[in-house]
Amino acid sequence: MVEKCLVTDMADFELRFLECKKYLWLTHWYNVGMYSDAIDEVWHQMLLTSTREYATFCLTFFGEFLHHEAHDETYTETETFADFVRLYENHFGELPQVWRITEDAKCRHPPRCNPPPSGCGKAHCRKCGG
C-alpha cells in the first residue's frame, strides 16, 4: 500500500491495518457500516491482494468469511457515525484520528498521500483527481 501511494509510510499502514481489524470485529458482531475511506481501502487491499489469507484470517477469528458489500439497509446497530463512535469507544477506547479525517464537502478525498510523498505522481482523489 505504501508503494501504491495509499498510505504515507509503514506506521500509517500499520495503524490503518489495526483499525481495519477492529472494524471487522465490530462488523462481525454488530453489522456496522463503513465510515472511513481510509479503512475501507485497507479492507479492499486485504481482499484483493490475498483472498486466501483473508479467508483464513476470517475463519480463524470470526468463524466465517466476512464479505465486503456495499452499504445497504441491513445495518442494524449503527445507523449514524455517532452511533458507530459510541460502539467503537465502548469496545476499543477513543476513536483514532484516521476515522475522523474530515474532507471538503464537495469531494470526500480519501486520506492518501496527504501530503503526497515526493515523486508519487498519482492522483490523490478518485473523484476529483486532487
C-alpha positions as CSV (number, residue, x, y, z in Angstrom):
1,M,0.0,0.0,0.0
2,V,3.0,2.3,0.6
3,E,4.2,1.6,-3.0
4,K,0.8,2.3,-4.4
5,C,0.6,5.7,-2.6
6,L,-2.4,4.6,-0.5
7,V,-0.6,5.3,2.8
8,T,2.2,7.6,3.7
9,D,4.5,5.2,5.4
10,M,4.6,1.8,7.3
11,A,3.4,3.4,10.5
12,D,0.4,4.8,8.7
13,F,-0.3,1.4,7.1
14,E,0.1,-0.4,10.5
15,L,-2.4,1.9,12.1
16,R,-4.9,1.5,9.3
17,F,-4.5,-2.3,9.3
18,L,-5.1,-2.4,13.0
19,E,-8.2,-0.2,12.6
20,C,-9.4,-2.4,9.8
21,K,-9.2,-5.5,12.0
22,K,-11.1,-3.7,14.7
23,Y,-13.7,-2.7,12.2
24,L,-14.0,-6.3,11.0
25,W,-14.6,-7.4,14.6
26,L,-17.3,-4.8,15.0
27,T,-19.0,-5.7,11.7
28,H,-18.9,-9.4,12.6
29,W,-20.7,-8.8,15.9
30,Y,-22.8,-5.7,15.1
31,N,-23.1,-5.5,11.3
32,V,-21.8,-1.9,11.3
33,G,-21.5,0.4,8.3
34,M,-18.1,1.6,7.0
35,Y,-17.4,5.2,7.8
36,S,-13.8,5.7,6.6
37,D,-12.5,5.6,3.1
38,A,-9.0,5.0,4.6
39,I,-10.1,1.9,6.5
40,D,-12.2,0.7,3.6
41,E,-9.3,0.8,1.3
42,V,-7.3,-1.4,3.6
43,W,-10.1,-3.9,3.6
44,H,-10.2,-3.8,-0.2
45,Q,-6.5,-4.5,-0.3
46,M,-6.8,-7.4,2.1
47,L,-9.4,-8.9,-0.1
48,L,-7.7,-8.3,-3.5
49,T,-4.1,-9.0,-2.7
50,S,-4.6,-12.2,-0.8
51,T,-8.1,-13.6,-0.8
52,R,-6.9,-16.9,0.7
53,E,-5.1,-15.3,3.5
54,Y,-8.1,-13.0,4.2
55,A,-10.4,-16.1,4.2
56,T,-8.1,-17.9,6.6
57,F,-8.0,-14.8,8.8
58,C,-11.8,-14.5,8.8
59,L,-12.3,-18.2,9.6
60,T,-9.7,-18.1,12.4
61,F,-11.1,-15.1,14.1
62,F,-14.7,-15.0,13.2
63,G,-15.6,-18.5,12.2
64,E,-16.9,-17.2,8.8
65,F,-15.9,-15.3,5.8
66,L,-16.7,-11.6,6.1
67,H,-18.0,-10.4,2.8
68,H,-17.4,-6.8,1.6
69,E,-20.7,-5.5,0.5
70,A,-21.9,-2.0,-0.5
71,H,-23.8,-0.2,2.3
72,D,-27.4,-1.1,2.2
73,E,-30.4,-1.0,4.6
74,T,-29.3,-4.2,6.5
75,Y,-27.1,-2.4,9.1
76,T,-28.7,-2.9,12.4
77,E,-26.6,-1.5,15.2
78,T,-25.0,1.7,14.0
79,E,-27.2,3.9,11.9
80,T,-25.1,7.1,12.2
81,F,-21.4,7.8,12.6
82,A,-22.1,9.0,16.2
83,D,-23.6,5.5,17.0
84,F,-20.5,3.9,15.4
85,V,-18.2,6.1,17.6
86,R,-20.0,5.1,20.7
87,L,-19.9,1.4,19.8
88,Y,-16.2,1.6,18.9
89,E,-15.3,3.5,22.0
90,N,-17.2,1.1,24.2
91,H,-15.0,-1.8,22.9
92,F,-11.7,-0.2,22.0
93,G,-11.4,3.2,23.7
94,E,-11.0,6.6,21.9
95,L,-11.6,6.6,18.2
96,P,-8.3,7.4,16.4
97,Q,-8.0,10.4,14.1
98,V,-7.8,8.1,11.0
99,W,-11.6,7.6,11.4
100,R,-12.2,11.3,11.9
101,I,-10.5,12.7,8.8
102,T,-12.8,15.4,7.5
103,E,-12.9,16.2,3.9
104,D,-14.1,19.0,1.7
105,A,-17.9,18.8,1.5
106,K,-17.8,18.7,-2.3
107,C,-15.3,15.9,-2.5
108,R,-14.6,13.3,0.1
109,H,-10.9,12.8,-0.7
110,P,-9.6,9.5,0.7
111,P,-6.7,10.3,3.1
112,R,-4.0,9.1,0.8
113,C,-0.6,10.7,0.3
114,N,-1.6,13.8,2.1
115,P,0.8,15.4,1.5
116,P,1.9,13.2,-1.3
117,P,5.4,11.8,-1.0
118,S,7.9,13.3,-3.4
119,G,7.8,11.6,-6.8
120,C,4.5,9.9,-6.1
121,G,2.8,11.3,-9.3
122,K,-0.5,9.6,-8.6
123,A,-3.9,11.3,-8.4
124,H,-4.9,11.6,-4.8
125,C,-8.6,11.5,-5.1
126,R,-10.7,9.0,-7.0
127,K,-13.4,11.7,-7.6
128,C,-11.7,14.9,-8.5
129,G,-8.0,13.8,-9.1
130,G,-6.9,16.3,-6.4
